[in-house]
Every structure is written in C-alpha cells, then in structure tokens.
Amino acid sequence: LLFIVGTVSCTLFLAVNGLYSASDDVIELTPTNFNKEVIQSESLWLVEFYAPWCGHCQRLTPEWKKAATALKGVVKVGAVDADKHQSLGGQYGVRGFPTIKIFGANKNKAEDYQGGRTSDAIVDAALSALRSLVKQRLSGRSGGYSSGKQSRESGGGDKKDVIELTDDSFDKNVINSDDVWMVEFYAPWCGHCKNLEPEWAAAATEVKEQTKGKVKLAAVDATVNQMLASRYGIRGFPTIKIFQKGEDPVDYDGGRTRSDIIARALDLFSDNAPPPELLEITSEDVLKSTCDAHQLCIISVLPHILDTGASGRNSYLDVMLKMAEKYKKKMWGWLWTEAGAQADLESSLGIGGFGYPAMAAVNARKMKFALLKGSFSEQGINEFLRELSVGRGSTAPVGGGAFPKILSVEPWDGKDGELPVEDDIDLSDVDLDDWGKDEL
C-alpha cells in the first residue's frame, strides 16, 4: 500500500522489530484485522499507535503491557505499528508517536487519550471510559454503530450516506472534484446488487465519518442513466469504479463486504491525505517536538531575507512543500530556518555560514544526518531523498552528539526584509583637512 520509510534504515538506523509479541496481553492490530477486532467489537478498546524506533514508545511498552494484563477480560488493549501500517495511522490522523486512542460506544468517533504514561493512569482512564460506556447502555443510548451489524431489511434509512448520481448530476459532482469517489453502477433487478446494497450503505456511513467526507460512496442506476453506463463501458452489475481528480477512473476489484470496501476507501483517503506541515524553527520546542516524533526531520536553512526578498523565499518554501507532498507517506517532519538565525544548529549540521540554501535529513534518535549535495530544487532534493530511501548516501554524527541550544525567534512575517536604519552623521563642523593630524 505505502512506500515505507523503513528502507532508509539501511543507511541511518538499525532495524527495530515490533515492540509487542503474541506472548503479551497486548493485541497486535493491522489493517487486516482492525475492522473486525475493533470497529465491529462490542468491547471498549485502548489502542496505541507506535513506531518501533520511537524512544517514547519504547519507554511506554512495559507500562502498556502491564495495563493490558490488568485489564484482561475487562477492556481490550491493542497496538498498531503505525510505521509499518501507515494507512491505519493516517486514517486516524496519527502525526506523532505514541498516539493513544479510546474506541468506546461509537467506534467511528475515537477519543484521544491525554493522560499519563504509567500503567496506573492508563487503567484509570480505561475504567472511566468503561463506566461511561455502561452508563450509555443503561440509558438506552448505544452511541452509534458498534457491532458492525445492520439489518438488510431496514429500508432506505441505511442508504442515507450513499449519494445517488444521474446522467445530469454526475459531472458536476464527480469530475474535477477534490474528493475521491467510489461509484457503484447497478441494476435494480440484479441479485448481486441487492446483496451488495446493505454493505455499500454501511460502508458509506463509516467512510463518511472516518474520512470527514473526503471519500464519497455513490450509486448509479445504470438501467436509467444509460449515457453514463455507455461512457464507462458498463457491461455487468454491479460494477464499481474509483474516480480521482486528474486521473482516469479505475475498476475496484476488491471484496464486496463492508470491511473490504471501507479498507479500500481508507487506503484511498491515506493516498490523498494532506502533506505534513512545514514549520519554521522559532523555538527549541518546535525542533524537538518535530524531530522526536518522526523518524527523519528534513531541515532547510534558507538565505537571509535581504538576499532573496519574500518572493525568493516563497519559491524555496514552495519547493519544500512539493517535496513534503511527494514524500508525505513517509511521515517525516519538515522544518526551515533563516541563515544565521540558528547558527549553532547550522554548525552542528556542517552547514555553518555559507552555501545557502542548504538541507539536512536528521535522525534525532541516532543523532546522525545526511546533507544535500545537489541543487536545492525539486530534482535535486528528490534525488537526495530517493538516495536515502534506497539505502545510499553518506551520513555523519550531529556535532556534539545532540542538538545545540535553539534560540527563540520571531516567525517570519511574510514580508521583504528591511535594512537597519543608521543614524545620519553630521560632518559639517569637521575640518577634513586637519582630521587625523594628531594621529600622525
């Protein structure tokens, strides 16, 4: 599914195995079993999204195992290697590690766990959430879809999130839409279509919630809307096609259960997720939080604003944004600073004082970095990052073995720079012919 950053480990890191095993009471979750184990479960779940290389995750592991053992038979405790299964992490908006989510009565609305990282704190939060879930059941509120079972006979209400499209409405809704569309072409008399209908309807509701409407499930009665059926060469029913902006439609050839459909929709959502933020290094917290939470952080040092002006700087930032988009599935952090603003950081990365713009890819866990040797352009940076991805490129230790002190600076205001105003010197009373005679 995803082009995973693990390939970089050949150069920069030692391979790390998952933090949990079958002998633990922590249940390993993957895209294959997540829907069945968690979403369709009646149980309360605590799920940790982690990366094996993440120091915070490694420190949490014994506490998470202890909590899982204490909660066994009461609350399910799971873990997702979100470095290996990035689609699952992307689906739940995971941008740093570890991220802990609570899946309660409404499995479509997971809550973020913000408590402490000790087993006591985790158990307390689990029991509090469990009490809330039981109270909801007692009051007759189920909290929404939890069991994954919906009646096939319940009629049109189930189909509320399936968008009906026609010859007249198709183009304005689907073509050039920024959203991803999965469109079922059906015939009312078709038995397979009738079997698919409740699965498609249930998937539509869940996909709408989990992607915030960015992936849409639709249906076209191909016996009525024959222009569309002809245009897309529909020969059998049901036929499902995937439409994405700027691309030719492709056939969906996966399974016909709601879990299969949801899984593919979430893969599409992950593929179309926004790129990571590009942050200016304005404080130590910005650098540390970004570099500690991601396997690599890409740091650019751009020329001083007086050397480039706003338009020149923005052109460099645009190049970085395009690369962040291109490599977004790798879940790297992206940072920039102005030449001279963080001189100690530049020095520790072997940049120091010249050759701007410059770029370094830093592994904060190993405190190693690689420097961009080619041009600061889409082509040059792409080549640099691709080389790292296939295990090539030279690395060096960060100077001093740790990030230096980072200064707090005002963020760039987006404007051209201004030269400092100098005081005018009045030379009218100075006899220039005599000036300096005493010095001779």
C-alpha positions, -999 to +999 in steps of 0.1 A: +000+000+000+025+026+011+062+033+002+075+028+037+104+048+052+119+017+067+141+013+036+161+043+049+172+022+078+199+006+057+219+038+059+208+056+090+194+032+115+194-003+129+163-023+121+139-025+151+113-052+155+078-045+167+075-038+204+049-065+212+046-102+206+020-130+208+030-137+244+018-103+255-017-094+265-015-065+241-033-074+209-014-066+177-037-048+152-032-044+115-052-031+085-063-068+080-079-073+114-086-038+127-121-035+114-132-069+127-114-067+161-120-031+170-147-014+148-172-043+148-165-052+185-188-045+214-158-041+237-141-009+248-106-007+232-075+013+241-052+014+210-016+026+209-002+037+175+035+034+178+068+032+158+094+007+169+122+033+166+104+059+188+120+063+222+088+075+239+071+043+226+099+021+239+095+036+273+057+032+272+059-005+262+063-021+297+036+001+311+012-007+282+018-044+287+012-041+324-021-023+318-031-049+292-026-077+317-045-058+345-074-051+321-076-086+306-112-097+302-124-062+310-111-038+284-092-047+252-058-032+248-042-031+214-012-017+195-006-007+159+029-005+144+019+027+125+054+029+109+047-004+092+009+002+087+009+039+078-025+037+062-040+028+096-021+057+113-031+081+086-068+070+089-068+082+125-048+114+120-016+100+137+012+125+132+035+116+161+043+087+184+030+073+206-007+083+200-033+065+221-070+064+211-100+051+230-126+033+210-158+034+231-195+030+223-192+048+190-163+032+172-164+059+145-156+086+170-124+076+187-112+098+216-077+109+221-061+097+254-043+126+270-035+110+304-002+099+319+020+072+305+020+049+336+000+017+338-020+032+368-030+062+347-039+040+317-060+016+338-078+046+355-087+061+321-099+027+308-122+021+337-135+057+335-143+052+298-159+018+306-181+033+332-192+059+307-200+032+281-221+012+306-240+043+316-248+050+280-262+015+276-282+018+308-298+049+295-306+033+262-281+052+241-259+028+221-235+056+210-239+047+173-227+019+151-206-005+172-214-041+163-210-038+126-243-054+121-272-036+103-304-050+091-307-056+055-345-051+058-344-018+074-350+001+042-339+034+029-326+048+061-294+028+058-287+044+025-286+079+037-249+084+030-249+068-004-251+096-030-274+088-059-260+101-092-276+106-126-266+115-161-274+151-152-257+153-118-226+131-124-202+155-140-207+185-117-204+163-086-176+139-096-155+152-124-128+177-111-140+171-075-111+173-050-127+143-032-123+107-041-155+089-054-163+052-053-193+048-076-214+016-079-232+011-112-262-012-105-294-026-120-325-028-097-332-064-109-296-077-102-293-101-073-257-094-067-265-057-065-292-064-039-267-084-018-242-055-021-267-028-012-265-031+027-227-035+026-223-004+004-247+016+026-230+006+059-196+014+043-208+047+031-217+059+066-185+047+081-163+061+053-180+094+055-173+097+092-137+084+091-126+105+061-147+136+070-164+133+037-132+132+017-141+098+002-176+095-011-196+064-019-222+068-047-246+047-068-259+050-104-289+031-117-273+021-150-306+010-165-319+045-162-287+065-167-276+049-199-254+077-210-231+071-180-233+034-185-222+038-221-194+063-213-178+040-188-184+007-207-205-009-180-212-045-191-221-063-159-236-055-125-226-043-100-195-025-114-176-002-090-153+025-103-129+048-085-127+084-096-099+107-085-092+142-098-069+143-128-068+105-132-087+081-154-113+060-135-101+026-124-121-005-116-125-016-079-119-053-079-118-059-041-141-078-019-178-069-016-181-068+022-184-036+041-150-042+057-133-047+023-149-016+009-140+005+039-104-007+038-100+003+002-117+037+009-093+044+037-064+035+016-076+060-010-080+086+018-045+080+030-031+084-005-049+117-007-042+129+028-027+164+031+011+167+033+028+174+067+032+209+080+063+229+071+073+247+103+098+275+109+122+268+137+111+296+161+119+278+193+135+247+208+101+231+213+093+233+175+126+215+167+124+189+194+087+180+191+090+176+153+123+157+153+114+134+183+081+124+168+093+115+133+119+091+121+135+117+100+132+155+101+142+174+070+157+208+080+163+235+054+184+267+060+172+294+036+192+325+027+186+357+047+155+376+037+177+405+025+193+382+000+161+368-015+131+390-006+097+375+000+093+361-035+126+343-035+120+328+000+085+317-010+099+300-041+122+279-018+093+272+006+072+260-024+099+235-034+099+221+002+061+219+002+061+200-030+087+175-016+067+172+016+037+163-005+057+138-026+071+121+005+041+125+028+036+088+033+069+085+050+057+106+079+088+128+081+089+162+098+097+193+078+114+224+092+132+255+080+151+284+094+168+316+081+206+317+076+222+329+108+191+326+130+202+293+144+240+295+139+248+267+164+223+243+147+239+251+113+273+244+127+262+211+142+249+200+108+280+210+089+263+239+071+276+269+090+279+303+073+278+296+036+262+276+007+226+287+012+200+273+007+211+241+024+192+210+036+199+182+061+180+150+068+184+143+105+177+111+126+172+125+161+173+091+177+207+082+163+218+119+161+230+114+125+224+135+095+229+135+057+235+167+037+220+177+004+249+178-020+230+187-052+209+217-061+181+230-039+154+222-065+127+197-069+150+175-089+180+179-066+160+173-034+141+144-049+173+127-058+187+133-023+157+119-005+154+090-030+190+080-024+184+079+013+153+058+007+172+031-011+200+030+014+226+052-003+241+085+007+267+093+033+259+102+069+277+119+098+271+124+135+254+156+146+281+179+160+283+175+198+261+144+197+230+164+204+210+193+191+226+226+203+206+253+221+179+267+199+171+304+201+136+317+203+130+340+173+100+359+159+084+340+130+089+354+095+061+380+088+060+371+051+074+404+040+106+416+023+134+424+048+144+459+057+179+472+063+185+485+098+182+523+099+215+540+106+219+574+123+229+602+100+264+616+108+267+655+105+302+662+091+295+700+086+317+710+116+346+688+109+377+702+091+385+673+069+420+688+061+430+687+097+413+654+106+437+629+117+468+651+120+472+643+157+473+607+148+504+611+125 
